[in-house]
């Protein structure tokens, strides 16, 4: 359960921006916002953001099985009930392979520190998936 120092440093500033998209003024009506985080890595961000944004249902994912164990450990250690068990997800595969996520069901699709290190086909897959899986008015949020 170790996160890169950069994740620890940037969690606060990223959360400030995320609040603009999931805060009460940004979210009209009752209900839980559905979030899919692609490439959640160690899981620090998933646990931190989900704890700070209890109106979300946070689905973390990663391509690395070791990362999935770390994500689950962070969610358990921080006692964050709105973080779902992490799923194995290869963003370069079609959205149909993204853990059963259905079209137009996501309010927010998040990718932090993936695009600059992954192959171009992963970024292409992210954008294609976002185009299908986000609800009208949903947001693809990228950082890094």
N, C-alpha and C positions, 0 to 999 in steps of 0.2 A: 504494500500500500504506500508506494512512494510516487509523488507527482513531481514533474519537472519544476524547478524554481520559477520559470516563466508562468506556469499555470497559477502558482500561488500569487505572483505579482499582478497578473492581469485579471484575476477573478472579480475584483471589486469594480474596476472600470467597465468590464464587459457587463456585469450585472446592472450597472447604472443604465446602460443603453437598453438592455433587455427589458427593464421595467417600463420603458416607453412603449413596448409592444405587448406587454402582458399585464400592465397595471390597470387599475379600475377605469381610468379615463380612456385607455386604449381598447378595453374589452367591453363591448356593449352586451348587456344581458347576462343572465346567470349561466352557470355551467363551468365545467372544467376545461381548460385549454389543453389540447393534445400536442405534445412536443416530441419530436424525434431528433435525437442528437447523433449525428453520424461521426464516427471516429472519436469516441469519447475518451480514448486513451486510458489513463489511470483511474479516472472517475471522479477526480476532485471537483471539476466543474459541474458535473451532473448533480452530485450531492449538494454542493454549495448553492447552485441556482435553484434546485428543487426545494430546498429548505427555505430559501428566501422568497420563493414564489409558490406558496401552497395552493394557489388556484390552478396549478398545472399538474398534468399527469405526464411524467418525464420518462421517455423510453430511450435509454442509452444503448449505443451499439458500437461495435468495433470489429475489425477484421481479424484481430489477434486474440486467440483464446486466453492468453495470459492476461490481457487487458480486461477481458470479461470478468475474470476472477477478482481483479483489483477493483473494478467498478462495483461489483457486488459487495466487496469488503468495505468500501467507502460508504455506500448507502446504509449498510448495517451498522457500522461504527458511528455514523452521524445520526442514526435512527431517523431516516427520512422515508416516511411511508408512501410518498407520492412518486418514488422512483421505482419503476418496474424492473424485473430481472433483465439484465442486459442480454441483447441478442447479437449473434454473429451476423455481420452484414458486410458484404463486399459491394461498395457503392458503384463499382464499375459494371456490376451485373444489372440487369433490368429491374425496375421497381417491383416487378412481380416476385422477385426473390428477396424482398426486404422484410422478412419476418411476418408476412401477412398483412402489412399495412395496406389499407384499401384506398382507392382514389378519392380525392377531395375530403379526407378525414383529418388532416393535420392543420393546426393553427400556426405552428412554427416548426421549421426545419432548420436545425443548427449544425454548423460545421466550423469547428475552431482548430486552427493550425493543421489543416489537412491539405488544402489546395497547393500550398507552396512546396510540399514535400512529396506529394503523391504524383503518380503518372497523370498525364492529361486526360486519359480515359476515365479516371475517377472524378475529375471535375466535370467532365461532360455528363457522366452518369448522375452526379449530384443535381445538375441543372435539369436534366431530363426527368428525373424522379420528382423534383420539386414541382415541375410543370403539371404532373399528374396527381401527386399526393396532397398538395396543399389545397385547402378550401379556398373559395373565392375570397380575396382579401387576406389570405394567409401570407406569411413572410418567410423568405429564405434568408437566414442570418448567417453571414460568414465573417470570420476574423482570422487574420494571419495570412 
